[in-house]
Amino acid sequence: MYTLILLQSILSMKNSPDQFDEVTLLITHYNRSASLERLLATFCQINCRFNNVIVSDDGSKIEHQEKLKQLQDELGFTLITTAHNRGLGNNINKGQDAVKTPYTLYIQEDFVPKPQFAKHFKDALQFMQQDASLDTVRFYSYFKYPYTKPYGKGYSQMLFKKSIWYSNHLKFYCYSDHPHLRRSDFFSKFGRYPEGIKGDQTEFEMALSYIKKNGKGLLYDDFTGIIDQANSDSEPSTMERNSWRANRDFISQILRSVYLKYRLIKNSWQLANFK
């Protein structure tokens, strides 16, 4: 368990060279208070500080709520709660509403920044400050975005290709709820996250909005090199995904190929009709 002394220093040391006064760290949380504590401690260890830390909880179980209040008392971060679970969209929306700084570093509680994170985060923030057309900078992804061009300092710009002849279905994930830096007026351009639906659908509808409204985003080329996702048996991932697509037998591969062609057509139709 991380020591109280280690955790208490996360909001101190205002003269630290890695103090990001224009950035709020927004963390969404649900039933993984040990992971949250690890995340906060790791930011402390890598000497990375923010103007404010907001933890948005989605109606966690009582034992996690008690831990959240303990951490809040020790650290003084802003804690936003809800009486019951209302889903990913609501959790991000209410957290983002509380941000007062120009920029938001959004991250879920089960991620862990690596020692080199602060160095590359500085570059990302500088890009955002210098390029008013830039909406997001992503630090993690499950996969390499299929269509990019180099941007600088290890980052590439994601290029959405509308034509169906650009047939890699992963192109629709130009936006992701994985850790990223964004402008805090993100909602004014892309709208709020849809609520009352499953988390993966929430994320995908925001991706459609991002593409439809000409979002401009970067992704760090070594997309697992500066931050990682770490789930434990005691606090596993809360997102369930279909596992059959990962099967490598012949029949599964044929079915996957057919499914991906269907998915490309379906997603293209969804984008064309998205409002």
Secondary structure, DSSP 4 states (H G I P E B T S, - for coil): ---HHHHHGGG--TT-TTEEEEEEEEEEESS-HHHHHHHHHHHHHTT-EEEEEEEEE-S--HHHHHHHHHHHHHH--EEE--SS--HHHHHHHHHHHT--SSEEEEEETTEEE-TTHHHHHHHHHHHHHH-TT--EEE---SS--SSEEEEETTEEEE----STTS--GGGG-SS-SSSEEEETTHHHHH-PPP-SS-HHHHHHHHHHHHHHTT--EEEESSTTSSEEE---SSS--S----SGGG--SHHHHHHHHHHHHHHHHHHHHHHHT--
